[in-house]
Amino acid sequence: MAFLSTISGPSKGARHEIPPGEIIIGRHPECKVVVEVGAVSRHHAKIVRSDDSIQLEDLKSRNGTFVNGQLISGLHTLREGDQIRICEVEFSFHTGEQPGFMGPESTAGLLKDPAGSGFGVVLVDDDADDSELDSSSGHVEVQKDSSGVVRLDAGTDAKLRALLDISRSLGGQLVLDEVLPATLESLFRIFPQADRGFIVLETPEGKLVPRWAQNRNKGEEGTVRISRTIIRQVMNEGTPMISLDAASDERFEMSESIADFRIRSMICAPLIDSDGKAFGALQIDTMDQKNRFNAIDIDLLSSVATQAGVAIHNAKLHENALQQQSVEQDLRLANDVQHAFLPMSPPDVEGYEFHSFYRAAHHIGGDYFDYVDLGEGRVGIIVADVVGHGVAAAMYMAKLSAETRFCLASEPDPATAIDKLNERMCALPVEQFVTFLLVVLDPKSHTMTIVNAGHMPPIVLSPNGELSEPGEEESGVPIAVMDGFEYERITLPIQPGELAVMYTDGINEAMDINDDEFGMERVRAAVLAGGKPEQIGERILSEISKFAGNAPQFDDMCIVILGRNKA
């Protein structure tokens, strides 16, 4: 029976069988597959199973349905191993016809076949001396199989037919969980005496993991041991290994994987990528004393392993590309969410103008600015910079945003509010901190109150063209560095025509291709040239663009400018 396996989301690990007809996926409790996530539509998608295909269709959902990282439209025919994503919930589609599947999440140890046959694989460390494990070669022999039929061992014609066979089987397949069983199916056709076949792959961490196993007699139960020593030897040397008579082979006297299961003959060959690096191994064995492998078979399996290695390597690259597409899609969505946290428009304060700019260095960033209504006409302007970049900084910024609004709403005094914010952020069990600048504008008294937690002070341009950077001496430590720290505040008048520029260090530390910094002098010069807040903001960015040239943006960039109109 075909089924969906939930691989992420609230119901991770759940299995949903797909009977003939239609099943609906969505948030509505009457759906066959209920996905209890707010962004999922009530009737999000449906799967239609007919006699000859299983197809997926998006039901005009709000956030779309993705297969292998691609947004689908209309009916999409599902194939074994397809990854289906609905918002943050992911499913894996399986036809239910591949009993040897071990799963990409498998680790060393006992791995059971999920189809329920009871056939499993475990890697064991043998005590055999590695120096005694060597490859063998031989000559063509004529033998009889277990039914008495004469079998001519692989010659030139047989080898050619076998390679063409496996090329057809693997050609064009880009899904790893289709390439692996196809490889073993081809081996059983090429080696009629083989009882079992295994594919072991190496993880990025260097662990050997059985990824697919197949027994010719699919109803046979039991656990099969594979020698990790042999696999490692084959991979390290990049050459295959054969035992013509494993039971009497001195190299395997201490091998549990051979002795415990009466293996009479085995061949193991490395899987090698296009760079010549071994990333796994193929192994086949037989328990039939009359139908052991002979030396010429090792050459044939090596040829098959070469073909399989290319196909598996390409499938892994394709799988990685799909995963990368999924990550990039998630980051684009995260970028949309992060921008939704930022103000959509400046405050409407009579007699004052505001200008803001925000651009992350990557998809998402750790810079933050906000306008907070403090009541009685007062407005809190916040500019902050979370240490670091990327997802971790963005998540910390989201928490900071929520906590800042809470503290400013619960504490009328700006310095006390930042004391409380620091206390709450210090209580988080993460090693992170943030520089933070708060400017509270009171349009009734035409004053601004500054509380600085380790950030650059605002650059104030007076009506007579003088620059100052108030609050530098009163600046405290960054938020979440020292619990219990008490912050100071200063209050200054705002004259008609005066403005204040707040920014993050992505502005003054912007770099050119020689890694030279834009610097504070250039920032101050752009401010000193004067104009309205928007003109000054655009001038700063234009000067940075000319300075940096083709150099990539190194850090997140944020500017907020507050200006009082001239009388």
Buried (B, 14 or more C-beta within 10 A) or exposed (E): EBBBBBBEBEBEEBEBEBEEEEBBBBBBEEBBBBBEBEBBBBBBBBBBBEEEEBBBBBBEBEBBBBBBBBEBEEEBEBBBBBBBBBBBBBBBBBBBEBBBBBBBEBEBEEBBBBBEBEBBBBBBEBEBEBEEBEBBEBEEEEBEEEEEEEEEBBEEEBBEEBBEBBBEBBEEBBBBBBBBBBBBBBBBBBBEBBBBBBBBBBBEEEEBBBBBBBBBEEEEEEBBBBBBBBBBBBBEBEBBBBBBEBBEBEBBBEBBBBBEBEBBBBBBBBBBBEEEBBBBBBBBBBBEEEBBBBBBBBBBBBBBBBBBBBBBBBBBBBBEEBEEBBEEBBBEBBBEEBEEEBBEEBBEBEEBBBBBBBEBBBBBBBBBBBBBEBEEBBBBBBBBBBBBBBBBBBBBBBBBBEBBBBBBBEBEEBBBBBBBBBBBBBEEEEEBBBBBBBBBBBBEEBBBBBBBBBBBBBBBBEBEEEEBBBBEEBBBBBBBBEEEBEBBBBEBEBBEBBBBBBBBBBBBBBBBEEEEBBEBEBBBBBBEBBBBBBBBBBBBBEBBEEBBEEBEBBBBBBBBBBBBEEE
